[in-house]
Amino acid sequence: MKLVIQIPCFNEAENLPQTVAALPRELDGFDAVELLVIDDGSTDNTAEVARGLGIEHLISFSENRGLAKAFMAGIDAAIALGADVIVNTDADNQYDASCIPALVQPILRGEADMVIGDRQVNSIDEFSATKKRLQRFGSWVVRLASQADIPDATSGFRALSRQAALGLFVTSDFTYTLETIIQAGAANLRLAAVPVKTNPATRPSRLFGSMWTYVKRSAVTIMRIYTMYNPLRTFLVVALVLFLAGLFAGGRFLYFFFTTDGQTGHVQSLIFAAISILAAFQIGMSGVVADLIGANRKLLESVLRRVRSLEAAADQDKTDSAKRPE
C-alpha cells in the first residue's frame, strides 16, 4: 500500500519547510509514504525549496493555472505513481498533519472512498462570525446538492482512495473542494468526514479577494456543477415554476373575462400566460436534451477512467522494469 501526500503550492517558499517537516514519512497500514509538490507557477523559489527538502516528486507549471488545476495535476500524478490512497493538504500549514492517520482510517477500513477533514469552523477563533455563518450555509447547500453529510465542504484537507481519484474530473478553474463533493455524491461514492485540527494562520487566503467574491464564485460553481450532474431535474424545476406562473395568469384572465363579460380587458395576463407556458415547454425540452448529453458525459467519464487506469499501469510497468536488475 502506498500513500501519496500532495501539496499544491503557489509562492510558498517560506511556509513549505514547516509544512513538510510536520508530515509523516511512515504510517501504519502503508508500505510507503511519498510527498508530491505541485508548484503552480510560483514566482519565488518554491520549487528549489521543495527539492532541498527531499520531496520525492515535483511538478512545476510555467505559469499560474489556479488551485483546481494544480489539485487535478496532483491527482493524475499520484495515480501514475501507484498511490492507493491520496491525501491533499495545503502548503501554508493550515491543517494539523497529526490528523492524517485519522483522515485515512475510514478508507483503510473500507468504509469510505473520500474523507473530508472537518475543521469544526465554530471553534476557529481566527474566523469571523460572518465567515463561520457563510461556511455553515455553504456546507448546507453542498449537502443538499450532493446528498452527502459533509459539515465542512470547503475543507481542502481530504483523503481519497485510488478508485475515487480515478473517477474525479474537476472542470472548475476556481476551486476543487465543492465540485469534487457534488461529483462524488452523483457517482454514489461513499463520503465521510472526520474532525481535524488546524494550525494558526500563516498568511491571508489567496483564493479570493473578499468574502463576498468567494460566496459569489462558489454559488456559481455549485449551480453549474449541480446542473451538470442533474440537468433534467434542474430544468424541470424551472419549467414547472414558469408553467404554474402561466396557469395563474391564464386563470386570472379567464376569471375577469367571464365575470366582467370581457369588458375590462386584462389581455396582459393572457400574453404573460402564453409566454410563460411556451417558455416552460422550451426549457423542459432543453432539460431532456441536457439529460441525453449527460448520458454521453457519463460514457466519456468511464472512458477517461479506463484511460487513466491503463496509463497508470503502463507507468508502473516502466518503473518496475527500471528497478529490475539486468
Beta strands, then each sheet from edge to edge (+ up, - down):
strand 1: 2-9
strand 2: 32-39
strand 3: 57-60
strand 4: 85-88
strand 5: 114-118
strand 6: 158-161
strand 7: 191-195
sheet 1: 3+ 2+ 1+ 4+ 6- 5+ 7+
end
